[in-house]
Amino acid sequence: MPPKSKRNLRAGKLLFAGLLLGIALILVHSALDEFKPWAVPEEFTHLKNPLQPSDSNLTAARAIYRDECLQCHGSHGKGDGPEAYMHKPAPHDLTNSVLMSRVTDGEIFYQISQGRRPMPPFKSRLTSDQRWQLVLLVRAFAQPPSALQTQSHP
């Protein structure tokens, strides 16, 4: 084989290896992005839920949750729904009181609204009040059952 052909073959192999390396780096970067903490804009962190944890709000939230969230987060919010095993990262355990005490209502509202792979955004699928109702339910998952009964029945 002439020297020029050998150089072209070598250059082609290097180009191909570089392309494979670039693709691998992109895949690793996107996979690691899913495990980073949520980056919630400052204007959302201080938002307070305008809705009260009433029976009507919690009943409405349960219906929305059943239709939109249960398949991944599970019937009791433990992150163990029938589709949970298919997702990386796995859905959060919403019953974890330590985890839930670290996020504000506004942060939960933002997360529901914007979504993040694998969770879809609900901003255009649910009204603002529906998303705030879900915030109430998410908070209820992390509370002991007696606290929820006290809240629902003043």
C-alpha positions in Angstrom: 0.0 0.0 0.0 1.4 3.4 -0.9 2.5 5.7 2.0 -0.3 8.2 1.1 -3.0 5.6 1.4 -1.6 4.5 4.8 -1.8 8.1 6.0 -5.3 8.5 4.8 -6.3 5.2 6.5 -4.7 6.2 9.7 -6.3 9.7 9.6 -9.7 8.0 9.0 -9.2 5.7 12.0 -8.2 8.7 14.2 -11.2 10.6 13.0 -13.5 7.7 13.7 -12.0 7.2 17.2 -12.4 10.9 17.9 -16.0 10.8 16.8 -16.7 7.8 19.1 -15.0 9.5 22.0 -17.1 12.7 21.4 -20.3 10.7 21.4 -19.3 8.8 24.6 -18.6 12.1 26.3 -21.9 13.6 25.3 -23.8 10.5 26.6 -21.9 10.5 29.9 -22.5 14.3 30.4 -26.3 13.9 29.7 -26.5 10.9 32.1 -24.8 12.8 34.9 -27.1 15.8 34.4 -30.0 13.7 35.5 -28.4 13.1 38.9 -27.6 16.8 39.6 -29.7 18.6 42.2 -32.6 20.6 40.8 -31.6 24.2 39.8 -34.6 26.1 40.9 -34.7 29.8 40.1 -34.7 32.1 43.1 -38.1 33.6 42.4 -39.7 30.1 43.0 -37.8 29.2 46.2 -39.8 31.8 48.2 -43.2 31.1 46.8 -45.8 30.1 49.3 -48.7 27.8 48.4 -51.8 30.0 48.0 -54.1 27.0 48.7 -55.0 25.5 52.0 -54.8 21.7 52.7 -58.6 21.3 52.7 -60.5 18.1 52.0 -61.6 19.5 48.6 -58.0 20.4 47.6 -56.6 17.1 48.7 -59.3 15.1 47.0 -58.7 17.0 43.7 -54.9 16.4 44.1 -55.4 12.7 44.7 -57.4 12.4 41.4 -54.7 14.3 39.5 -51.9 12.3 41.2 -53.7 9.0 40.3 -53.9 10.1 36.6 -50.5 11.7 36.2 -48.0 10.6 38.9 -49.0 7.3 40.4 -47.4 5.2 37.6 -43.9 6.4 38.7 -44.2 7.7 42.2 -46.5 4.9 43.5 -49.8 4.9 45.2 -48.3 6.2 48.5 -45.6 8.4 47.0 -42.7 6.1 47.8 -41.3 6.2 44.3 -42.3 2.6 43.7 -44.9 2.9 41.0 -45.3 0.2 38.3 -43.1 2.2 35.9 -40.5 3.4 38.4 -38.0 0.7 37.6 -37.8 1.9 34.0 -36.5 5.3 35.0 -33.0 6.6 35.8 -32.9 8.4 38.1 -35.6 6.7 40.0 -38.6 8.7 41.2 -38.1 10.4 44.6 -39.6 8.9 47.7 -42.1 11.6 48.6 -42.6 10.1 52.0 -39.1 10.9 53.1 -39.6 13.6 55.6 -35.9 14.6 55.7 -35.8 15.1 51.9 -39.1 16.9 51.9 -38.2 19.3 54.7 -35.3 20.5 52.6 -37.5 21.9 49.8 -39.9 24.7 49.8 -43.4 24.7 48.4 -42.2 26.9 45.6 -39.4 24.5 44.7 -41.9 21.6 44.6 -44.2 23.7 42.4 -41.3 24.5 40.1 -40.3 20.8 39.8 -43.9 19.8 39.0 -44.2 22.6 36.5 -40.9 22.2 34.7 -40.2 18.6 35.1 -36.8 17.0 34.5 -36.0 13.9 32.6 -37.5 11.4 33.1 -40.4 13.4 34.7 -42.4 15.4 32.1 -43.3 19.1 32.7 -46.9 19.7 33.8 -47.0 23.5 33.3 -49.1 23.2 30.1 -51.0 20.0 31.2 -52.2 21.3 34.6 -53.5 24.6 35.8 -51.6 26.6 38.4 -54.1 25.6 41.1 -53.8 21.9 40.1 -50.1 22.1 40.5 -50.5 23.8 43.9 -52.9 21.1 44.9 -50.3 18.5 44.0 -47.8 20.4 46.3 -50.3 19.9 49.1 -50.5 16.2 48.4 -46.7 15.8 48.1 -46.4 17.5 51.5 -49.1 15.2 52.9 -47.1 12.1 51.8 -44.2 13.1 54.1 -46.4 13.7 57.2 -47.5 11.1 59.7 -51.1 9.9 59.1 -52.4 11.6 62.3 -51.0 15.0 61.2 -52.8 14.7 57.9 -56.1 13.9 59.6 -55.7 16.9 61.9 -54.9 19.2 58.9 -57.9 17.9 56.9 -60.4 18.2 59.7 -59.7 21.4 61.7 
